[in-house]
Amino acid sequence: MRHGRRPAVGTLSKQHSRTRLALALAVALVGLAALTGPAAASGDTQLHPNGTLLHPPHEPRTVTLASAGGCQTLLSAETGDCGVVHATGGDLIFTVEAGPPAQDGLVSRPWTVTIYRASPSVPNGWLVALVTNPQHGDPLPLSANVTAKTADLTGDGYQTLLVGYRAEGTGEILDMDIVVGTATGPRVAGHREFYKGVVQILPGRLVTYAPIYRARDGNCCPSFTEQDEIRYRTRSFVLSTGPRAPTTRVNIPPGDLG
């Protein structure tokens, strides 16, 4: 009866070596997952205007603004925020106005954002180009706060308008509209919703922070945070997925919107 040759002392069979290598690799991958969290989804996402609240008005409206007057004269109650956007195709004016609280004890209320462009036919006239205008007869959504900021995101020296709508509640949902100018007036180039959204405006880009939850995480305390970027690429805005890290190690800055 013949017996197979045993491995020499101090050596391992090829099969045993492969098994140990596989086990070591599995342990390394588990350790890496514990440090970095769930793997981030790869790839880029092009932003589209779907979901925006900004639409052309149901009926055309033009207002007159004296050449020496400021944008504050466009505010219906002389309260709110306004500003000028040095956009492609010509300057734009925006106004942000809050309505009355929807219910006692809550901060949520309807907000009206209006974007004007210069009238092609009325001297010192400004035409309402976009306004928060629900579709299909829906009521205007309520927000706890709405802010509008300008930034040069396209790299051509012209400004983009960013509008952030912050919802009340533990989700702190932030909806963001990206508005650019064109030869025929402003258009919404992209819309994005962020859960517990934080958007930081930096030169040429936006940096966003998103919570990543494990199964047993409380809403307050996500295990990981993902840092993504939004940049202008070839006539569109694109969100690029960034790294994930334990939330305790991420220095999340104050958001610039909402």
C-alpha positions as CSV (number, residue, x, y, z in Angstrom):
1,M,0.0,0.0,0.0
2,R,1.5,3.2,-1.1
3,H,1.2,6.4,0.9
4,G,1.3,10.0,-0.5
5,R,4.4,12.0,0.4
6,R,3.9,14.2,3.4
7,P,5.1,17.8,3.2
8,A,8.5,18.4,4.7
9,V,8.7,19.8,8.2
10,G,8.5,23.6,8.1
11,T,6.6,23.8,4.8
12,L,2.9,23.9,3.8
13,S,1.1,22.2,1.0
14,K,-0.1,24.4,-1.8
15,Q,-3.7,23.9,-0.8
16,H,-3.0,24.9,2.8
17,S,-1.2,28.0,1.5
18,R,-4.1,29.1,-0.6
19,T,-6.5,28.6,2.3
20,R,-4.4,30.7,4.7
21,L,-4.1,33.4,2.0
22,A,-7.8,33.5,1.5
23,L,-8.5,33.8,5.2
24,A,-6.0,36.6,5.6
25,L,-7.5,38.5,2.7
26,A,-11.0,38.1,4.2
27,V,-9.8,39.4,7.6
28,A,-8.1,42.4,5.9
29,L,-11.3,43.2,4.0
30,V,-13.4,43.0,7.2
31,G,-11.0,45.3,9.0
32,L,-11.0,47.8,6.2
33,A,-14.8,47.9,6.2
34,A,-14.8,48.5,9.9
35,L,-12.6,51.5,9.4
36,T,-14.1,53.0,6.3
37,G,-17.7,51.9,6.5
38,P,-19.9,50.7,3.6
39,A,-18.3,51.1,0.2
40,A,-19.4,54.3,-1.6
41,A,-21.2,53.9,-4.8
42,S,-18.9,54.7,-7.7
43,G,-19.6,56.9,-10.7
44,D,-21.0,60.4,-11.4
45,T,-24.6,61.6,-11.4
46,Q,-25.7,64.3,-13.8
47,L,-28.2,66.7,-12.1
48,H,-31.5,67.5,-13.8
49,P,-34.2,70.1,-12.9
50,N,-36.7,67.4,-12.0
51,G,-38.2,68.3,-8.6
52,T,-37.6,72.0,-8.7
53,L,-40.2,74.4,-7.4
54,L,-39.1,77.2,-9.8
55,H,-41.2,77.5,-12.9
56,P,-42.2,80.3,-15.3
57,P,-45.2,82.3,-14.0
58,H,-48.7,81.3,-15.1
59,E,-49.2,84.9,-16.4
60,P,-46.5,87.3,-17.6
61,R,-45.6,90.1,-15.2
62,T,-43.3,93.0,-15.6
63,V,-42.3,95.5,-12.9
64,T,-40.5,98.8,-13.2
65,L,-37.3,99.4,-11.1
66,A,-35.8,102.9,-11.2
67,S,-32.2,102.9,-12.3
68,A,-31.2,104.3,-8.9
69,G,-33.5,102.0,-6.9
70,G,-32.3,98.9,-5.2
71,C,-33.8,95.4,-5.4
72,Q,-35.4,96.0,-2.0
73,T,-38.2,97.9,-3.8
74,L,-39.3,94.6,-5.3
75,L,-40.1,93.1,-1.9
76,S,-43.8,93.2,-1.4
77,A,-43.6,93.8,2.4
78,E,-40.1,95.4,2.4
79,T,-38.8,92.4,4.3
80,G,-36.9,89.4,3.0
81,D,-33.8,89.0,1.0
82,C,-32.8,90.1,-2.5
83,G,-29.8,90.4,-4.7
84,V,-28.3,90.7,-8.2
85,V,-26.8,87.8,-10.2
86,H,-24.2,88.6,-12.8
87,A,-25.3,85.7,-15.0
88,T,-24.6,84.6,-18.5
89,G,-27.0,86.5,-20.8
90,G,-27.4,89.5,-18.5
91,D,-28.0,90.4,-14.9
92,L,-30.8,88.7,-12.9
93,I,-32.5,89.9,-9.7
94,F,-33.8,87.5,-7.1
95,T,-36.1,88.0,-4.1
96,V,-36.8,85.6,-1.2
97,E,-39.9,86.3,0.9
98,A,-41.5,84.4,3.8
99,G,-45.2,84.0,4.3
100,P,-46.9,83.7,7.6
101,P,-46.4,80.5,9.7
102,A,-48.7,77.7,8.7
103,Q,-49.4,76.7,12.3
104,D,-48.8,78.1,15.7
105,G,-45.7,76.6,17.3
106,L,-44.1,75.7,14.0
107,V,-41.5,77.6,12.0
108,S,-42.6,76.2,8.6
109,R,-44.2,78.6,6.3
110,P,-44.7,79.1,2.5
111,W,-41.8,81.0,0.8
112,T,-41.8,82.8,-2.5
113,V,-38.7,83.0,-4.5
114,T,-38.8,85.2,-7.6
115,I,-36.2,85.6,-10.3
116,Y,-36.4,88.5,-12.7
117,R,-34.6,89.2,-16.0
118,A,-34.4,92.5,-17.8
119,S,-37.4,93.2,-20.0
120,P,-36.5,93.4,-23.7
121,S,-39.2,96.0,-24.4
122,V,-40.0,98.0,-21.2
123,P,-37.4,100.6,-20.1
124,N,-36.2,99.8,-16.6
125,G,-38.6,96.9,-16.7
126,W,-37.9,93.5,-15.1
127,L,-39.8,90.5,-16.2
128,V,-40.7,87.6,-13.8
129,A,-38.8,84.7,-15.4
130,L,-39.1,82.0,-12.6
131,V,-41.1,81.8,-9.4
132,T,-41.8,79.2,-6.8
133,N,-44.9,77.9,-8.5
134,P,-46.4,74.5,-7.6
135,Q,-47.7,72.5,-10.5
136,H,-51.1,70.8,-11.0
137,G,-52.8,73.0,-8.4
138,D,-50.7,71.7,-5.5
139,P,-50.2,74.1,-2.5
140,L,-46.9,75.8,-2.1
141,P,-44.6,73.5,0.1
142,L,-43.6,74.7,3.5
143,S,-40.0,75.3,4.5
144,A,-38.4,76.3,7.8
145,N,-35.9,78.5,5.9
146,V,-35.0,79.5,2.4
147,T,-31.7,81.1,1.4
148,A,-30.2,82.2,-2.0
149,K,-26.5,82.6,-2.7
150,T,-24.4,83.4,-5.8
151,A,-21.2,81.7,-6.8
152,D,-19.0,81.3,-9.8
153,L,-19.3,77.6,-10.5
154,T,-18.9,77.6,-14.3
155,G,-15.4,79.0,-14.5
156,D,-16.3,81.7,-17.0
157,G,-16.6,84.6,-14.6
158,Y,-20.4,84.6,-14.6
159,Q,-22.4,83.8,-11.5
160,T,-24.8,80.9,-10.7
161,L,-27.7,81.3,-8.3
162,L,-28.1,78.6,-5.6
163,V,-31.4,78.4,-3.7
164,G,-31.7,76.1,-0.7
165,Y,-35.1,75.1,0.9
166,R,-34.7,73.7,4.4
167,A,-37.5,71.5,5.8
168,E,-38.6,71.4,9.4
169,G,-38.1,68.1,11.3
170,T,-35.5,65.7,12.4
171,G,-34.6,64.8,8.7
172,E,-33.5,68.5,8.1
173,I,-34.1,67.8,4.4
174,L,-32.5,70.4,2.1
175,D,-33.7,70.9,-1.5
176,M,-31.3,72.8,-3.7
177,D,-31.9,74.5,-7.1
178,I,-29.0,75.5,-9.3
179,V,-30.0,78.4,-11.6
180,V,-27.9,79.6,-14.5
181,G,-28.4,82.4,-17.1
182,T,-28.9,82.0,-20.8
183,A,-29.5,84.3,-23.7
184,T,-33.2,83.9,-23.2
185,G,-33.3,84.1,-19.4
186,P,-32.6,82.0,-16.4
187,R,-33.2,78.2,-16.2
188,V,-32.9,75.6,-13.5
189,A,-29.8,73.5,-14.5
190,G,-30.1,71.1,-11.6
191,H,-32.1,70.1,-8.5
192,R,-31.0,67.8,-5.7
193,E,-32.5,66.7,-2.4
194,F,-30.2,66.0,0.6
195,Y,-31.2,64.2,3.8
196,K,-29.7,66.2,6.7
197,G,-28.2,68.1,3.9
198,V,-25.1,70.3,4.3
199,V,-23.8,72.1,1.3
200,Q,-20.6,74.1,1.3
201,I,-20.0,76.7,-1.4
202,L,-16.4,76.8,-2.5
203,P,-14.7,78.4,-5.5
204,G,-15.7,76.4,-8.6
205,R,-17.5,73.6,-6.7
206,L,-20.0,72.6,-4.1
207,V,-19.1,70.1,-1.3
208,T,-21.9,68.1,0.2
209,Y,-22.0,66.0,3.3
210,A,-24.5,63.1,3.6
211,P,-25.1,60.7,6.5
212,I,-24.6,57.0,6.0
213,Y,-26.5,54.8,8.4
214,R,-25.9,51.3,9.7
215,A,-29.0,49.1,10.5
216,R,-29.1,50.0,14.2
217,D,-28.0,53.7,14.0
218,G,-30.4,56.3,15.4
219,N,-31.5,59.1,13.2
220,C,-29.3,61.5,15.2
221,C,-26.1,59.5,14.9
222,P,-25.1,58.0,11.5
223,S,-22.0,55.9,11.7
224,F,-20.5,57.3,8.6
225,T,-20.5,60.5,6.5
226,E,-20.0,60.8,2.8
227,Q,-18.4,63.8,1.3
228,D,-19.3,64.4,-2.4
229,E,-18.7,67.2,-4.9
230,I,-20.8,69.0,-7.5
231,R,-18.9,70.6,-10.4
232,Y,-19.9,72.1,-13.7
233,R,-18.9,69.8,-16.6
234,T,-19.7,70.3,-20.3
235,R,-22.9,72.3,-19.9
236,S,-24.3,70.4,-16.9
237,F,-23.7,69.9,-13.2
238,V,-22.4,66.6,-12.0
239,L,-22.3,65.1,-8.5
240,S,-19.2,62.9,-8.0
241,T,-19.3,60.4,-5.1
242,G,-16.5,61.0,-2.6
243,P,-15.0,59.1,0.3
244,R,-16.9,57.9,3.4
245,A,-15.4,58.1,6.9
246,P,-16.6,57.6,10.5
247,T,-18.7,60.5,11.4
248,T,-16.7,61.1,14.6
249,R,-13.7,61.8,12.4
250,V,-15.4,64.2,9.9
251,N,-15.3,67.9,10.5
252,I,-18.7,68.9,9.0
253,P,-18.7,72.7,8.4
254,P,-21.8,74.9,8.8
255,G,-23.9,74.8,5.6
256,D,-24.1,77.8,3.3
257,L,-27.7,77.0,2.2
258,G,-31.0,76.6,4.1
